Amino acid sequence: MNLIIEPQELADQLAKEDLLVVDLSSAQNYQSGHIPGALHLPFQTLMAGTPPAPGKLPSAERLTQVFRAIGLRPGLQVVACDDEGGGWAGRFLWTLEVIGHKTYSYLNGGMHAWRAAGLPLSTEPVAPTASDIEISIDPAPTMDAEEIQRRLGEENFLIWDARSPEEYSGARALAMKAGHIPGAVNCEWTQLMDPQRDLRIRADARDFLAGLGIDGNKQIVTHCQSHHRSGFTWLVGKSLGFDIRAYPGSWSEWGNLPDTPVES
């Protein structure tokens, strides 16, 4: 299964035993109709939730509980979707990457695309079969503030800021300091969704990003305020074959650290 899959392609494979569909929509949207057999996972389980940087990873112990509860086991093909164009689904798939589970896909357009295709919906609650998976955290898909600060100005290094232009410019302050990491390129996450195609990743994503100076020639780190919006930009970068990592501390950490440089 490819990293990005289409609704009909998933519908054709729902009967497979080694498939786990995880829906990160709101509880209300999930209950109103979900992909048959899809498990609901509240997005809060993917984040530490502790200020000032709530987007950081939970502990390995907490993640172990989460992934055991949904029945993750080696060899399962995991497909993630959400109801908002890919932020939480991307964050979830990035978390799978962090724990070393590499067989995963994103349902292109998520539940918007599934519903628009007229594919089956279920309101039946789904009870997962718990697993006893052991996990450990691989730091390779992540980057921390210290490493970013050390690498500022490196020619082969690029920071992709997935926040709004107002946050990026400093006009909107959501931390002690307002603005952006020096040299960061701003491309708001929603710019990569195609509203004409049920929020699928835009077909010209590679060219669009290249026009902003974001391409596969540099090592990229992406962030937003809490690594939710940048869950989607990480996913898009990954789908384009970029060497991309994520900064889970994001602006909520960077903008509140005493010694981090800021441009506005």
Salt bridges, closest charged atoms under 4 A:
GLU6 OE1 - ARG200 NE 2.66
GLU84 OE1 - HIS228 NE2 2.99
GLU97 OE2 - LYS102 NZ 2.87
GLU97 OE2 - LYS238 NZ 3.55
GLU134 OE2 - ARG68 NH2 2.98
GLU147 OE2 - ARG151 NH1 3.60
GLU147 OE1 - ARG245 NH2 3.05
GLU154 OE1 - ARG151 NE 3.03
ASP161 OD2 - ARG163 NH2 2.79
ASP161 OD2 - HIS223 NE2 3.66
GLU167 OE2 - ARG229 NH1 2.81
ASP194 OD2 - ARG197 NH1 3.84
ASP198 OD2 - ARG200 NH1 3.48
ASP204 OD1 - ARG202 NE 2.67
GLU253 OE2 - LYS56 NZ 2.76
GLU263 OE1 - HIS180 NE2 3.14
